[in-house]
């Protein structure tokens, strides 16, 4: 039987003034994408590379429902959620990748001009 694992997560930037909530089936891969600005969207534009909160779910439906609940909540509710488990707003993924791993990943998606 396949082991399912899905995550909802909240990112912020260096100054902790922007919040982004997302869902993924691989928190490590997704954080590498955020840290390298692989996708040129909101998180890249606002430099959201700091993981400050996440939850794990077995089923995607549960994870999506929780993501929607968090997104629908006020900013204060998000702040309270983060502060309840990570009051110092430490980057929970700070030691997941080496600088070399990040650089190698970046090389893999750059297009030569």
NUDOVO-980944 format. One record per residue: residue in one letter; x, y, z of N, C-alpha, C, O in turn. Coordinates in steps of 0.1 Angstrom, whole numbers, plus 2048, in hexadecimal, padded with zeros to 3 digits. Atoms other than C-alpha are relative to their C-alpha. Layout:
# NUDOVO-980944
AXYZXYZXYZXYZ ...
# end
This chain:
# NUDOVO-980944
X8087F480080080080080980C80081280D808 X7F87F480180D8227F67FF80980D7F480B812 X8007F77F58178398127FE80E7FB8068147F3 X8047F380580685B80C80680A80A805808816 X7FC7F57F781487B81A7FF80D7F880480F7ED X8037F380680889E81280280B80B801808817 X7FC7F67F78128BF8227F980D7FD7F78107F1 X8037F28028038E182780B808807811803811 X7F47F97FB81D8FC82E7FD80F7FF7F68147F7 X8017F180182192183580F8057FF818801806 X7F37F980383F9358277FF80E8037F4814804 X7FF7F27FF84B95782E80D8057FA8157FD7F5 X7F47FB80586796E82380980480C806801818 X7F67FD7F588697A8377FA80A80B7FE808817 X8057F77F68729968487F37FC8067ED80380E X80C8067FA8549808507F38097FD7EA808805 X80C7F780283B9998407F77FA7F57ED8007F2 X80880680A82E9838247FE7F18038077EA808 X80380E7FD81C9628297FA7F97F47F37FF7EC X80580880C81694680F7FC7F38068047EC80D X80480D7FB8029278167FF7F77F37F97FB7E9 X80080980B8069087FF7FE7F28047FD7EF810 X80280E7FE8008E37FC8097F87F680B7FD7EB X7F78088098188C87EE8007F28057FC7EE810 X7FE80E7FC81F8A37EE80F7FD8038127F2807 X7F28017FD8448A97F380680D8068098167FE X7FC7F37FA84E8C480C80F8037FD81280F7FB X7F27FD8038738C08058028057F280980F7F0 X7FF7FB80E8708C37DF7FA80E7FF8008177F8 X8077F38018588E07E380880B806809816800 X7F87F57FA86F8F37FA80C8037F881180E7F7 X7F57FD80988C8EE7E27FC8097F58038127F1 X8067F780B8768FD7C77FE80E8058028187FD X8027F27FB86D91B7DD80E80680280F8127FF X7F37F97FD8919217E88088037F481080C7F4 X7F97FD80D89D9207C47F88097F77FC80C7EC X8097F88088809347B77FD7F97F27FD8007E8 X80280880C87991879E7F38047F97F38057ED X80D7FB80685592479880080F80280281480D X7FF7F180085394978F7F28068047EC80D7FC X80D7FB7FB8349517A480180980C80B80F80E X8017F77F482A9627C480C7FE80981280880E X7F58027F68449517DA80D8057FB81680A803 X7F47FB80686095A7C280180F80180B815805 X8007F180085597E7BF80280680D80881080F X7FF7FB7F38529827E480B7FA80980B7FC815 X7F58077FA87096D7ED7FC7F880C8037F8817 X8048097F685D9558028077F28008037EA7F8 X7F780B80187793B8098017FA80E8097F0810 X7FF8047F287393682F7F47F88047E97FE805 X80B8087FB85E91983B7FE80280F8077FF817 X8027FD7F284E92385C7F57F78067F47F7813 X80A8087FB83290A85F7FC7F57F67FC7F87EA X80580A8098268E98517F97F58087FB7F3814 X80880B7FA80E8CC8588007F57F68017F77EA X7FF80C80980F8A884A7F27F98007EC7F880B X80D8078027F089683D8027F37F880B7F37EF X7FF80C8087EB8738307F88017F37FC7FA7E9 X8097FF80C7D087D81780080E7FA7FF818802 X7FF7F48077D18987FD7F38098037F4815804 X80D7F87FD7AC8A280480180780D7FC81280E X7FF7F97F37B48A982880A80C7FF807816805 X7F67F68017D38BD81F7FA80C7F87FC8187FD X8057F58087C08D28057F58078087F4814808 X80A7FA7F77A38D881E80780980A80281480D X7F97F87F67BC8E483880680C7F98068177FF X7FA7F58077CE8FA81F7F580B7FD7F7817800 X80B7F78037AC90A8157FC80780D7F981380E X8047FA7F37A490F83A80A80B805806815809 X7F67F77FC7C59208417FF80D7F78008187FC X8007F58097C39368227F48098027F4815801 X80C7F87FE79F94182B80180780D7F9811810 X7FF7FA7F37AA94B84E80780E7FF80D8117F5 X7FA7F37FF7B696D8588107FF8018157F4805 X7F18007FE7DB9778598037FD80E80D7F6811 X7FD8037F27D997787E7FF7F18048077EC80C X80180E7FE7CD95387E80D7F97FB8127EF802 X7F48068057EB94A86980C8038098147FA80C X7F57FC7F780395D8807FF7F780D8097F3812 X8028087F47F494B89E8047F17FE80A7EB807 X7FD80E8037F892988D80F7FE8008157F5805 X7F180180181D93088580680280E80E7FA812 X7FA7FE7F382493E8A87FD7F580A8057F3813 X80380B7F78149208B980A7F57FF80D7EE809 X7F680B80182F9088AC80E8057FC8187FE7FE X7F37FB80584B91F89F80180F8048018187FB X8017F27FC84B93F8B480C8097FC80A8157FB X7F47F980586E9498A88008027F18098087EB X80180080E86394588480D7FB7F98128017EF X7F480780588192F87D7FD7FA7F37F27F47F1 X80280780C88592285A8017F180380C7EC805 X80080E7FD87B8FE85F8077F77F680A7EB7F9 X7F980780B88D8F483F80E8057FF8158027F4 X7F37F98028AD90784680C7F67FD8157FA7F7 X7F580A8028C38E78467FC7F47F78037EA7F8 X80480B8088B18D282D8097FF7F380A7F47EE X7F880180C8C88DB81080D80880280E81180A X7F37F98008EC8E580B80080B7F57F780A7ED X7FF7F680A8F69037F78037FA7F27FD7FE7E8 X7FD80780C9048EB7DD7F37FA7FA7F27FA7EE X80C8068058E38D97DA7F680A7FA7F08087F0 X8087F68058D08F97D58068057F37FE8077E9 X7FA7FB80C8E99057BB7FF7F67F57FC7F97E9 X80280B80A8E78E37A97F28007FA7F07FE7EE X80E8008048C18E57A87FE80C7F77F780B7EC X8017F48088C390879A8067FE7F28008027E8 X7F980380D8DB8FD77E7F77F87F77F77F97EB X8098098078C28E27747F58067F97EF8007EF X80B7FA8078A78FA76A80380D7FA7FA8147F4 X7FC7F48088BA91875C8017FD7F18067F37ED X7FF80180F8B791D73780C8087FB80D8147FF X7F47F88058D79277257FB80A7F67F18087EE X8047F580A8D494871180A8007F58088097EC 
# end
